[in-house]
Amino acid sequence: MTITRIGVGKRMSQAVVHNGTVYTAGVVAENTKGKSVLEQTREVLAEIDRILIEAGSDKTRLLKANIWLTDMSTFAQMNEAWDSWVVEGHTPARATVESKLAAPGYDVEIMVEAAA
């Protein structure tokens, strides 16, 4: 079976495509780091769009999403961005949890799986 890696780095790839499925790494907001969860989520989702397109997929083919927030009190902000982004009728299975993230200022991280 072929494995395609996208955005290969020393530590990880931005995405891996295998057996018809796209697996993204956790995506955080680089440009809006430290800003509101709404702004960070919008940036993260735009980056996920970019990655999925590069992998030959799109958000209508989402299978699963894992979302991490540093503070569950920001759940509504994240959902505001999510709800305007996700395609009705194509919503994935999803889990959202509160967790510390890799560095201060990152307040949301999203990882998705999609059909290629």
Buried (B, 14 or more C-beta within 10 A) or exposed (E): EEEBBBBEEEEEBBBBBEEEBBBBBBBBBEEBBEBBBBBBBBBBBBBBEEBBEBBBBBBEBBBBBBBBBBEEEBBEBBBBBBEEBBEEEEEBEBEBEEEEBEEEBBBBBBBBBBEB
